[in-house]
Structure formats: C-alpha cells, structure tokens
Amino acid sequence: MLELLKRLMNVPSVSGREDKIREAIVREVEPYADEISCDPVGNLIVRKKGTGKKIMFCAHMDEIGFFATYIDDEGLIKVNAIGGISALAAAYTEVVSENGVRGVIIPECGKEMPKVENMYIDIGAKTKKQAQRRVKVGDFFVCAPSIRRLSGTRYVGRPFDDRVGCAIMIEALKKVKETENDLYFVFSTQEEVGARGSKPASYSVAPDIGIAIDVTGTGDKPGSAKMAVKLGGGCTVKIKDSGVICSPELVKQMREIAEENKVKYQNEVLIYGGTDASSIQVAGKGARVSAISVPTAFIHTGVEMVDMFDVNEAVKLTALLAEKL
C-alpha cells in the first residue's frame, strides 16, 4: 500500500487535468478489471462484472492547486485557486507545475493575512521572457507532492486527499474474489470544484448503491472542529456531511459487516465539506449512498496526516462491502 501511495501521490493532477494520474491508475488496475473505460469528462470507470446489484465505489483523482493567470515583467506568475485553497497554508511552500517547473508561492508584502489573489509564484526567473520559456498562462501548479513517515504508522504529506481513496479502491479491487455484485470502481474528476465528474459517471452507471471513498477531518488535533473521529481509530462510516444525509439502511449494513469481520470503524458526522456521495445519491433514479473515509488531519495543506492503520481498515471494509452488500 505504501509503495502504491507513493506512485499515485507523485503524479501532479489538478482538477480538470487528470490525464496523467488516470494513466497511472490504469496501469495499476488493468490486471484485475473486466472492463475499463473513460467517459467524456475524464472519469475512469473500472468494472468487475456481476449479475447482481450494481455497486459503485468512487474516489476522486484530482487535487487542489493553482492555474497561472498572468506573468509580469519581473517573471512572477499570478495565480487563480482551484478548489478549497487555504492561502495561509500555501504561503511560502514549494510548488511544481504540470511540466515539472518548480517554484515557491509567495504572498505580497504588507498583507496581514494572505489571500490567493494577492499571491504569486516565483520560479527564479529574472524577466518575463525567461518565465515564458518555462510557464504559459493556463499551466497548473500544485504544492510539491511528498510522503514521509513520522512515527509508527503515522505518515504526513500530500495529496492524501484523495490519492489515498484511489489506492484503497485499487487494493480492494485486487482483494475481491467471488461475488454476484456488479462492481464499478469510478476514479472521478473535478471533485474539488463541486463533485462535477461523479455526476455524469453516476448517470452512466446508474448504481443501486454508491459508496464514496475519501478523507475526512479529525477532532483530535489543535485547531480542528470537534468531531467524534480520531487518527488511529479506524476508518469511518459516513452518516452525514454538508452535502448528503446517508441511507440509514446502508449505514446499518456497513456497520454490521464491519463488526462481523472485526474491522475497526468510527461513526462520521462531518459538519463541513462533502464527497462524491452527494452526486451519486441524486443522479438518475437515485441511489442509496454512504462513504468510507480515512481520518486525515490538516486537510488541504502540505502536511496532511494519516494513520496507515486507518487506511488498511478502509481497504478491508471496501473489499468486504463489494462482496457482501
């Protein structure tokens, strides 16, 4: 799992530019899939055929980042935020473009609290011409990817949101053995800008059950909102977030399957944020939905933190649900 995460996390792919991460995921799933397709908005749909109910698992491939909007005479690059960027967390961090150009993102002097519109990327160019040889308006940048072990099973880096969900689905796909369920593992686009990709994917698949695989906040770190989720407490079964109220019947089934198979889980009520489950629930004829989440501290920063115990429990539960729902 750790090596898989490293492979996925080191592929920069901001919302709307998921081609490279999609190619990387195809290489991972090809030996285990019955069908692989890509729809017009870039969703990767991986099917393991069955004759029973349709179950759609969904993790998003995209990450937050910046688009270059203007290059000034000094070679500094103005940017526009893609997704939920914290300017405070992004300030003075290293960034990398889709073409491998490295730089640092800097707020303008004299600003008490940084705002994205008052930030620029310095790639070390001395003039506009020098910068234009390496960067074009419309190129994207992301905070430099990384993954590092801190202590025990705790790891820090980015973008765990949501490459960890993609890795969980890949590992679960490998583990699924025999089931009548018709399984769809959807690696979606543009979740960070409004769960856009999962909408057409859900219309296409028309699942009976939809389960998003994503990260969630924790309540055990300084500055975090109080919630009954902690690092190392197991994966979570989502009950509600700001975009979805999950199916009570499905939540009950998920809990029972986890308990019967000794998978450690936590109950998740997230008062902010959402996942692709919100799109899956209301697409077409609708579907019963919930989510499996990985507790993650400091989401949307350069130091997202997870506990690999929680990640591995999420893999177990995802594979069990694929077989037993």
PLY file of the C-alpha trace (Angstrom):
ply
format ascii 1.0
element vertex 325
property float x
property float y
property float z
element edge 324
property int vertex1
property int vertex2
end_header
0.00 0.00 0.00
2.78 2.42 0.87
4.55 1.94 -2.46
1.23 2.33 -4.31
0.55 5.56 -2.45
3.97 6.89 -3.38
3.34 6.13 -7.06
-0.04 7.88 -7.04
0.87 10.85 -4.86
3.86 11.79 -7.00
1.71 12.47 -10.09
0.50 16.13 -10.02
-3.07 16.35 -11.36
-5.19 19.34 -10.50
-8.97 19.45 -11.13
-9.68 19.25 -14.85
-6.18 18.00 -15.68
-6.36 14.39 -14.50
-4.86 12.70 -17.58
-1.55 11.67 -16.01
-3.00 10.26 -12.80
-5.64 8.40 -14.83
-2.88 6.79 -16.88
-1.08 5.76 -13.69
-4.24 4.20 -12.25
-4.97 2.29 -15.47
-1.58 0.61 -15.16
-2.47 -0.50 -11.62
-5.97 -1.87 -12.33
-5.56 -3.47 -15.77
-4.73 -6.98 -14.48
-7.83 -7.06 -12.22
-10.58 -5.44 -14.32
-13.12 -6.95 -16.72
-13.78 -3.60 -18.41
-12.02 -0.23 -18.35
-13.49 2.90 -19.92
-13.12 6.66 -19.83
-16.12 8.96 -20.24
-16.20 12.43 -21.89
-15.34 14.29 -18.66
-12.37 12.06 -17.92
-13.76 9.69 -15.28
-12.05 6.31 -15.25
-14.66 3.55 -14.86
-13.32 0.13 -13.90
-15.81 -2.73 -13.90
-15.72 -6.18 -12.32
-18.72 -7.86 -13.90
-21.57 -9.48 -11.99
-25.24 -10.21 -12.43
-26.45 -8.84 -9.11
-26.95 -5.35 -7.74
-24.83 -2.50 -9.09
-22.43 -1.11 -6.52
-20.40 1.97 -7.40
-17.32 2.87 -5.37
-15.97 6.34 -6.14
-12.73 8.14 -5.27
-11.60 11.35 -6.91
-8.34 11.64 -8.84
-8.00 15.43 -8.74
-6.34 17.67 -6.21
-6.44 21.36 -5.32
-3.94 23.71 -6.92
-3.37 26.86 -8.95
-3.69 27.97 -12.56
-1.27 30.55 -13.93
-3.23 33.64 -14.99
-0.58 36.27 -15.76
3.22 36.65 -15.97
4.53 40.09 -15.02
7.64 41.95 -16.24
9.75 40.55 -13.40
8.84 36.97 -14.31
6.48 36.48 -11.38
3.38 34.37 -12.01
-0.04 35.40 -10.72
-2.40 32.53 -9.95
-6.04 31.56 -9.53
-7.05 28.99 -6.90
-8.57 25.68 -7.97
-10.55 24.12 -5.12
-10.52 24.94 -1.43
-7.12 26.60 -1.09
-6.01 27.95 2.27
-3.74 30.87 1.41
-2.25 30.72 4.89
-1.31 27.05 4.47
0.01 27.57 0.92
2.18 30.63 1.64
5.92 30.09 1.41
5.65 26.49 0.20
7.28 24.82 -2.78
5.10 24.22 -5.83
5.55 22.28 -9.05
3.89 22.73 -12.44
2.40 20.07 -14.70
5.64 20.29 -16.71
7.91 19.87 -13.70
8.79 23.56 -13.24
9.46 24.25 -9.56
8.85 27.46 -7.68
7.69 28.95 -4.40
4.36 30.62 -3.71
4.75 33.99 -2.00
2.19 36.48 -0.63
2.64 40.16 -1.44
4.43 42.13 1.28
2.36 44.14 3.71
-0.63 41.78 3.79
-1.55 40.76 7.33
-3.49 37.70 6.21
-2.57 36.25 2.80
-5.21 35.86 0.11
-4.76 33.82 -3.06
-5.47 36.85 -5.23
-2.51 38.59 -3.56
-0.06 35.72 -4.12
2.37 34.88 -6.89
4.74 32.07 -7.83
8.45 32.78 -8.12
10.21 30.24 -10.38
13.54 32.04 -10.19
13.12 33.88 -13.50
14.57 37.37 -13.81
12.34 38.60 -16.64
9.00 37.94 -18.26
10.73 36.33 -21.26
12.64 33.93 -19.04
9.45 32.90 -17.26
7.51 32.49 -20.51
10.07 29.98 -21.78
9.08 27.68 -18.90
5.49 28.57 -18.00
2.43 29.54 -20.04
-0.80 31.14 -18.90
-3.14 28.23 -18.15
-0.44 25.91 -16.79
-1.28 24.46 -13.41
0.80 24.25 -10.24
0.29 22.14 -7.12
2.05 22.11 -3.78
5.04 19.79 -4.19
3.98 16.16 -3.58
5.56 14.23 -0.73
5.02 11.33 1.66
7.08 10.79 4.79
6.83 8.54 7.83
6.70 10.43 11.12
6.48 7.72 13.76
4.87 4.31 13.99
2.03 4.16 11.48
1.66 7.94 11.08
2.53 9.47 7.71
2.49 13.05 6.52
2.49 14.54 3.03
0.23 15.43 0.17
-2.06 14.85 -1.64
-3.54 12.14 0.56
-6.81 13.86 -0.46
-7.77 11.78 -2.35
-4.99 9.59 -3.69
-5.49 7.53 -0.55
-9.06 6.83 -1.69
-7.81 5.81 -5.13
-5.23 3.49 -3.55
-7.87 1.94 -1.29
-10.09 1.14 -4.28
-7.18 -0.37 -6.20
-6.23 -2.60 -3.28
-9.87 -3.58 -2.68
-10.28 -4.48 -6.37
-7.32 -6.85 -6.01
-8.85 -8.48 -2.92
-12.37 -9.11 -4.26
-12.80 -12.79 -5.05
-16.28 -14.14 -5.70
-19.43 -12.04 -5.67
-22.59 -11.72 -7.72
-22.49 -7.95 -7.37
-21.83 -5.89 -10.48
-18.96 -3.72 -9.28
-17.89 -0.33 -10.62
-14.78 1.40 -9.30
-15.01 5.00 -10.51
-11.99 7.28 -10.29
-13.66 10.64 -10.71
-12.61 14.06 -11.97
-13.16 17.57 -10.61
-14.46 16.62 -7.17
-12.58 19.51 -5.58
-14.55 22.06 -7.61
-18.04 20.75 -6.89
-18.17 16.94 -7.34
-18.57 17.51 -11.09
-17.13 14.32 -12.54
-19.12 11.90 -10.41
-22.40 13.33 -11.71
-22.17 12.02 -15.29
-20.46 8.85 -14.07
-23.40 8.15 -11.77
-25.89 8.74 -14.59
-23.93 6.32 -16.76
-23.53 3.56 -14.18
-26.97 4.05 -12.53
-25.92 2.21 -9.36
-28.22 0.74 -6.73
-25.65 1.58 -4.05
-22.97 4.27 -4.12
-20.05 4.49 -1.72
-17.54 7.32 -1.88
-14.00 6.66 -0.63
-12.42 9.87 0.61
-10.76 11.60 3.54
-12.49 13.22 6.48
-11.45 15.56 9.25
-10.41 14.59 12.77
-11.34 16.09 16.12
-8.09 15.30 17.92
-5.69 17.95 16.62
-5.19 21.64 17.54
-7.45 23.92 15.55
-9.73 21.12 14.38
-13.50 21.20 14.68
-14.76 18.93 17.42
-15.95 15.63 15.97
-16.01 12.01 17.08
-13.23 10.91 14.71
-9.55 10.47 15.57
-6.38 9.30 13.88
-5.72 5.61 14.52
-9.31 4.86 15.49
-10.11 3.00 12.28
-11.77 4.06 9.04
-15.15 5.79 9.24
-18.66 5.02 8.10
-20.28 8.26 7.00
-23.67 9.19 8.41
-23.87 12.79 7.20
-21.87 15.69 5.84
-22.80 19.10 4.43
-23.78 17.57 1.06
-25.51 14.30 1.93
-27.63 12.52 4.53
-26.70 8.88 4.07
-29.09 5.95 3.76
-29.78 4.66 7.31
-30.28 1.16 5.90
-26.92 1.21 4.12
-25.11 2.67 7.14
-26.56 -0.14 9.28
-25.40 -2.77 6.78
-21.91 -1.28 6.65
-21.60 -1.27 10.41
-22.82 -4.86 10.70
-20.38 -6.10 8.05
-17.52 -4.24 9.76
-18.40 -5.67 13.17
-18.89 -9.24 11.91
-15.45 -9.13 10.30
-13.65 -7.28 13.10
-12.92 -4.16 11.04
-12.37 -1.18 13.30
-14.52 1.79 12.29
-15.75 5.13 13.60
-19.08 6.87 13.04
-18.63 10.02 10.97
-20.81 13.11 11.12
-18.94 15.85 9.24
-20.35 19.33 9.71
-18.41 20.83 6.79
-17.29 19.61 3.38
-18.59 16.73 1.32
-17.75 13.96 -1.13
-18.88 12.47 -4.42
-21.62 10.66 -2.46
-23.76 13.80 -2.81
-23.77 13.49 -6.62
-24.27 9.73 -6.67
-27.30 9.98 -4.38
-29.35 12.18 -6.70
-28.21 11.09 -10.17
-30.80 9.47 -12.43
-33.20 7.33 -10.41
-31.11 7.95 -7.27
-29.14 5.53 -5.12
-28.58 4.57 -1.51
-25.26 6.13 -0.53
-22.70 6.45 2.20
-18.91 6.76 2.34
-15.87 5.15 3.84
-13.46 7.85 4.98
-9.86 7.95 6.14
-9.35 10.26 9.14
-6.93 12.94 7.97
-5.51 15.85 9.93
-4.63 19.17 8.28
-6.55 18.51 5.04
-5.69 20.81 2.10
-2.28 21.68 3.48
1.20 20.45 2.59
1.26 18.27 5.70
-1.88 16.14 5.52
-1.54 13.40 8.14
-2.95 9.86 8.12
-2.52 6.70 10.13
-1.85 3.66 7.95
-3.90 1.52 10.34
-6.98 3.50 9.31
-6.04 3.16 5.63
-5.71 -0.61 5.87
-9.01 -0.93 7.72
-10.64 1.05 4.89
-9.22 -1.42 2.35
-10.68 -4.35 4.30
-14.10 -2.74 4.62
-14.26 -1.71 0.95
-13.46 -5.25 -0.22
-15.97 -6.75 2.24
-18.74 -4.41 1.07
-18.02 -5.28 -2.55
-18.55 -8.96 -1.76
-21.26 -8.91 0.90
-23.65 -5.98 0.34
0 1
1 2
2 3
3 4
4 5
5 6
6 7
7 8
8 9
9 10
10 11
11 12
12 13
13 14
14 15
15 16
16 17
17 18
18 19
19 20
20 21
21 22
22 23
23 24
24 25
25 26
26 27
27 28
28 29
29 30
30 31
31 32
32 33
33 34
34 35
35 36
36 37
37 38
38 39
39 40
40 41
41 42
42 43
43 44
44 45
45 46
46 47
47 48
48 49
49 50
50 51
51 52
52 53
53 54
54 55
55 56
56 57
57 58
58 59
59 60
60 61
61 62
62 63
63 64
64 65
65 66
66 67
67 68
68 69
69 70
70 71
71 72
72 73
73 74
74 75
75 76
76 77
77 78
78 79
79 80
80 81
81 82
82 83
83 84
84 85
85 86
86 87
87 88
88 89
89 90
90 91
91 92
92 93
93 94
94 95
95 96
96 97
97 98
98 99
99 100
100 101
101 102
102 103
103 104
104 105
105 106
106 107
107 108
108 109
109 110
110 111
111 112
112 113
113 114
114 115
115 116
116 117
117 118
118 119
119 120
120 121
121 122
122 123
123 124
124 125
125 126
126 127
127 128
128 129
129 130
130 131
131 132
132 133
133 134
134 135
135 136
136 137
137 138
138 139
139 140
140 141
141 142
142 143
143 144
144 145
145 146
146 147
147 148
148 149
149 150
150 151
151 152
152 153
153 154
154 155
155 156
156 157
157 158
158 159
159 160
160 161
161 162
162 163
163 164
164 165
165 166
166 167
167 168
168 169
169 170
170 171
171 172
172 173
173 174
174 175
175 176
176 177
177 178
178 179
179 180
180 181
181 182
182 183
183 184
184 185
185 186
186 187
187 188
188 189
189 190
190 191
191 192
192 193
193 194
194 195
195 196
196 197
197 198
198 199
199 200
200 201
201 202
202 203
203 204
204 205
205 206
206 207
207 208
208 209
209 210
210 211
211 212
212 213
213 214
214 215
215 216
216 217
217 218
218 219
219 220
220 221
221 222
222 223
223 224
224 225
225 226
226 227
227 228
228 229
229 230
230 231
231 232
232 233
233 234
234 235
235 236
236 237
237 238
238 239
239 240
240 241
241 242
242 243
243 244
244 245
245 246
246 247
247 248
248 249
249 250
250 251
251 252
252 253
253 254
254 255
255 256
256 257
257 258
258 259
259 260
260 261
261 262
262 263
263 264
264 265
265 266
266 267
267 268
268 269
269 270
270 271
271 272
272 273
273 274
274 275
275 276
276 277
277 278
278 279
279 280
280 281
281 282
282 283
283 284
284 285
285 286
286 287
287 288
288 289
289 290
290 291
291 292
292 293
293 294
294 295
295 296
296 297
297 298
298 299
299 300
300 301
301 302
302 303
303 304
304 305
305 306
306 307
307 308
308 309
309 310
310 311
311 312
312 313
313 314
314 315
315 316
316 317
317 318
318 319
319 320
320 321
321 322
322 323
323 324
